[in-house]
Amino acid sequence: MPEVTVNHREKAHALLKADADKILRLIEVQIENLMMPQCPVYEDVLDTQMFGLSREIDFAIRLDLISESEGKAILGNLEKKLNILHEATQNAL
């Protein structure tokens, strides 16, 4: 595999992971300020951001920059972190 291809794959993976981290930070800020995970605004932001990330991942998969399993791992890891955050918030209420 040419070095350029490897570099593009690594960059795509890093960018997608960074976007997932941004979503997590955005939700953390919303929870800290709203303290209401059942809030429609919270749910809309989460749904919109997750949809956008999933589309980015699909695009990277179609370009063969990441594998389908890598994409699922990025989404799965983010969902796991969001669930932990949500549970912690529920327990604090």
N, C-alpha and C positions, 0 to 999 in steps of 0.2 A: 504494500500500500504506500503510495507516495506520501512524503512528509507533509505536503500542503494539505492533503486530504485528512491526515491525522490531526493537523493543527486546526482545521475547520471543525472537525468532530469535537475536539477538546473545547474549542471556543463555544460551540453550540451548547454543549453540555453545561459549561460554566455559566453561560447567559441564562439558560433555562432555570438552573439552580438559583441564580441570583434573583430572577423574577419570582420564584417560589418563596424565597426568603423575604422579598419585599411584601408579598401578600401576607405572610405571617406577621411581619412588623405592622402592617396596616391594620390588621385585625386586632393585634395586641393594643394598639393605640385606641382603636374604637372601643374595645372592652374597657380599657382604663378610663376613658372619658364618658362612656355611656353606661357601663356596667349593666347592660341589658342585652344579652345575646339573642333574646327573642324579638328584639326590635326589628321592624321591617327594613329599616335602613341598613342595619347590620347584615341582615340576610341578603338583601339586594346587592350590597357591595361584595359580600363573600361569593355569591353566585356569579356575579359578573366577572370578578377577578379569576375565579376558578375556571369559568368558561373560556376566558381569554387565554389563560395558561394552557388549557387543554388544546386549544386551536394552535398555539405556538408549537406545542409538542407534536401535534399531528403534522404540521408543516415540516418540522425538522425530520420527522420519520420519513415523510414522503421524499425529502431531499436526500435521504440516506445519511443524515448527519448523526443521528442517534438511532439505536434500535428500539423496537416497540417495548421491549422489557425495560430499557433505560427510562423511557418515557413514563411507563407505568410506575417505575420505582420513584421517580421524581414526584408524581402526583400522589402516590401512596404515602410517601414520607411526609409530604405537606399535610395530607388529610390526617395522618396520625398525630402530628404536632398540633393541628387545629383542634382535634378531638381532646387531646390532653389539656389544652388551653381552655376549651369549653367546659370540660369537667371541673377544672380548678375554679373557674368562675362560678359554676353552679354550686360548688361546695362552699364558696365564700359568701354566697347570698343567704 
